[in-house]
Amino acid sequence: KTDFINFISDQEWKSIEPVSSWFGPSSFLMSSMSALFQLSMWIRHCHGYLTETVGIPVWGSYAIFALATLFSGLILGLVSETLNVSLAS
């Protein structure tokens, strides 16, 4: 507590360089990082629901997430190629 009070009263805060806008809390990078953490928490919640409430074994839950990852990659790839072909013509 004393160090913090001295930091303010002695104006030591003036010697610290501000955070770059690239790493600021509202930057695209930090917003993306936040979304990634929220996604991981949602996946953890779904895994808990599948294993504890529904009663699927842990390996079954992993298999479901693996298939969901494969299918979402397939769909994103198809959409990406469709857009590339339509933009090229």
Secondary structure, DSSP 8 states (H G I E B T S, - for coil): -HHHHHHHHTTGGGGS----GGGSTTSHHHHHHHHHHHHHHHHHHHHHIIIIII---HHHHHHHHHHHHHHHHHHHHHHHHHHHHHHH-
